[in-house]
Amino acid sequence: MIPRLAVGLGNPGAQYDRTRHNAGFMVVDELAKRAGAGSWELREQSLVSEARIGGQRVLLAKPLTYMNLSGHAVRLLLGELGSPPDALILILDDLNLPFGRIRIRRGGSAGGHRGLDSVIDSLGSAEFLRIRLGIAEETMPEDKTAFVLSDFPDSRREGLEEMIGRAASAVGVIVCDGVEQAMTMFNTR
């Protein structure tokens, strides 16, 4: 069986740890914690950790190339695994979804997300799975860049933890029971 690659998008560095743009990193960290994955090591311009989810081998990764250049690291990791783009589960923040919602989808456009655009461009394909994490607020500021690079407020801590947990659970369902089952369970909330 072809190993799966679960990549969380974000930016490296402690100053970005709790930012909205690092929601993908947060999910991958949660997956590593749940799976009792080994330590993180540097490979192919990413921090990676091997995990077993439902008995299946999954490589967890956090690209260190910064968000807008994530595609290069993702392409290198898929090449190392000898896996096609459809072995990828990409986890990323989404300004078009209300805070707390997750959306699982295969294929489609980048929707203005530069990290996703980089992955599509580097792979030459949009045919991979994405788990989008809603970070939008009811009232959005004009400066979207400053918004995604700002920390989640304390008032969102509980909702953030719940969303991160559901997204990690969705990866488990995808790996063990398939994409359709995961979409049925998680896209309706």
PLY file of the C-alpha trace (Angstrom):
ply
format ascii 1.0
element vertex 189
property float x
property float y
property float z
element edge 188
property int vertex1
property int vertex2
end_header
0.00 0.00 0.00
1.23 3.48 -0.90
2.07 5.47 2.24
-0.10 8.52 2.91
1.42 11.94 3.42
-0.42 14.29 5.78
0.96 17.81 5.43
-0.08 20.74 7.57
0.59 24.14 6.06
2.01 26.94 8.16
5.07 29.05 8.80
8.12 27.94 10.80
9.25 29.83 13.88
7.90 30.40 17.38
6.42 33.78 16.41
3.92 31.97 14.16
3.02 29.05 16.44
-0.47 30.23 17.44
-1.37 32.20 14.31
-4.41 31.47 12.18
-2.17 30.61 9.23
-0.60 27.79 11.28
-3.81 25.86 11.87
-2.50 23.12 9.54
0.64 22.71 11.66
-1.58 22.46 14.76
-3.54 19.54 13.27
-0.37 17.67 12.30
0.97 18.20 15.84
-2.29 16.76 17.21
-2.01 13.76 14.88
1.55 13.13 16.07
0.43 13.34 19.70
-2.51 10.96 19.18
-0.43 8.44 17.23
2.48 8.54 19.67
4.68 9.40 16.68
8.41 9.58 17.03
10.44 12.74 17.19
10.42 15.27 14.38
13.35 15.18 11.98
14.44 17.40 9.12
13.84 15.84 5.68
13.17 17.40 2.28
12.82 20.95 3.69
10.19 19.79 6.23
9.90 18.55 9.76
8.59 15.00 9.45
7.47 12.27 11.80
6.39 8.71 11.02
3.04 7.69 12.47
0.71 4.72 12.39
-2.94 5.67 12.10
-5.33 2.74 12.20
-2.43 0.43 11.41
-1.53 2.42 8.28
1.79 4.17 7.76
1.37 7.94 7.48
4.17 10.44 7.15
3.30 13.66 8.99
4.98 16.82 7.72
5.31 20.54 8.38
7.11 22.33 5.51
9.78 24.79 6.62
9.68 26.74 3.34
7.10 29.25 4.64
3.50 29.12 3.53
3.78 30.61 0.05
6.52 28.16 -1.04
5.07 25.00 0.54
4.65 23.21 -2.77
8.36 22.59 -3.24
8.65 20.69 0.05
5.45 18.72 -0.61
6.73 17.67 -4.04
10.04 16.52 -2.55
8.27 14.47 0.14
5.94 12.76 -2.33
8.98 11.97 -4.47
10.82 10.48 -1.52
7.82 8.25 -0.75
7.30 7.36 -4.40
3.68 8.43 -3.93
1.38 10.17 -6.43
-0.44 13.43 -5.56
-3.59 11.53 -4.57
-1.67 10.07 -1.57
-1.53 13.61 -0.13
-3.82 14.92 2.61
-3.19 18.68 2.77
-4.40 20.50 5.89
-4.73 24.28 5.75
-6.52 27.35 7.05
-9.38 28.85 5.04
-10.58 32.47 5.16
-13.74 31.50 3.26
-15.06 29.18 5.97
-16.55 30.38 9.24
-14.41 29.81 12.31
-14.58 26.23 13.53
-15.91 24.60 10.35
-13.89 22.04 8.46
-14.37 21.05 4.84
-12.91 17.95 3.20
-12.62 18.08 -0.56
-10.67 16.49 -3.37
-9.47 18.76 -6.16
-10.55 22.29 -6.99
-8.87 25.65 -7.15
-6.65 27.35 -4.60
-9.37 29.89 -3.80
-6.78 32.63 -3.27
-4.73 30.60 -0.73
-1.10 31.09 -1.72
0.16 28.00 0.09
-2.38 25.80 -1.68
-1.58 27.53 -4.96
2.10 26.69 -4.45
1.27 23.01 -3.87
-0.96 22.81 -6.96
1.69 24.55 -9.06
4.58 22.38 -7.79
2.69 19.10 -8.23
1.18 20.09 -11.57
-2.08 18.70 -10.23
-4.99 19.78 -8.04
-6.15 16.18 -7.60
-5.31 15.66 -3.97
-7.31 15.78 -0.78
-7.59 18.95 1.32
-8.92 19.50 4.79
-9.75 23.19 5.08
-10.03 24.74 8.54
-12.37 27.71 8.93
-10.70 30.76 10.43
-13.05 33.53 9.24
-14.76 35.81 11.73
-18.16 37.41 11.31
-16.49 40.78 10.87
-13.29 40.56 8.87
-10.62 43.27 8.76
-9.55 44.68 5.41
-5.93 43.57 5.89
-6.24 39.80 5.40
-2.48 39.23 5.60
-2.26 40.77 9.07
-5.35 38.77 10.08
-3.98 35.35 9.08
-0.62 36.15 10.68
-2.22 37.15 13.98
-2.74 34.78 16.89
-6.10 33.22 17.58
-7.60 35.24 20.45
-7.99 33.56 23.85
-11.76 33.69 23.42
-11.36 31.20 20.53
-9.16 28.73 22.41
-11.89 26.17 23.16
-13.33 26.35 19.64
-9.86 26.10 18.13
-9.02 22.99 20.14
-12.32 21.43 19.11
-11.72 22.19 15.41
-8.14 20.85 15.58
-9.40 17.68 17.24
-12.14 17.14 14.64
-9.68 17.68 11.79
-7.27 15.15 13.31
-10.16 12.69 13.68
-11.08 13.33 10.03
-7.58 12.27 8.95
-8.04 9.04 10.90
-11.37 8.35 9.17
-9.85 9.14 5.74
-6.97 6.72 6.31
-9.08 3.93 7.83
-12.53 4.25 6.25
-12.07 6.40 3.16
-12.70 9.91 1.93
-16.45 9.52 1.34
-17.05 8.41 4.93
-14.99 11.32 6.25
-16.86 13.82 4.06
-20.19 12.48 5.31
-19.11 12.74 8.93
-17.26 16.05 8.94
-18.56 18.27 6.12
-22.09 18.46 7.54
-21.21 20.23 10.79
0 1
1 2
2 3
3 4
4 5
5 6
6 7
7 8
8 9
9 10
10 11
11 12
12 13
13 14
14 15
15 16
16 17
17 18
18 19
19 20
20 21
21 22
22 23
23 24
24 25
25 26
26 27
27 28
28 29
29 30
30 31
31 32
32 33
33 34
34 35
35 36
36 37
37 38
38 39
39 40
40 41
41 42
42 43
43 44
44 45
45 46
46 47
47 48
48 49
49 50
50 51
51 52
52 53
53 54
54 55
55 56
56 57
57 58
58 59
59 60
60 61
61 62
62 63
63 64
64 65
65 66
66 67
67 68
68 69
69 70
70 71
71 72
72 73
73 74
74 75
75 76
76 77
77 78
78 79
79 80
80 81
81 82
82 83
83 84
84 85
85 86
86 87
87 88
88 89
89 90
90 91
91 92
92 93
93 94
94 95
95 96
96 97
97 98
98 99
99 100
100 101
101 102
102 103
103 104
104 105
105 106
106 107
107 108
108 109
109 110
110 111
111 112
112 113
113 114
114 115
115 116
116 117
117 118
118 119
119 120
120 121
121 122
122 123
123 124
124 125
125 126
126 127
127 128
128 129
129 130
130 131
131 132
132 133
133 134
134 135
135 136
136 137
137 138
138 139
139 140
140 141
141 142
142 143
143 144
144 145
145 146
146 147
147 148
148 149
149 150
150 151
151 152
152 153
153 154
154 155
155 156
156 157
157 158
158 159
159 160
160 161
161 162
162 163
163 164
164 165
165 166
166 167
167 168
168 169
169 170
170 171
171 172
172 173
173 174
174 175
175 176
176 177
177 178
178 179
179 180
180 181
181 182
182 183
183 184
184 185
185 186
186 187
187 188
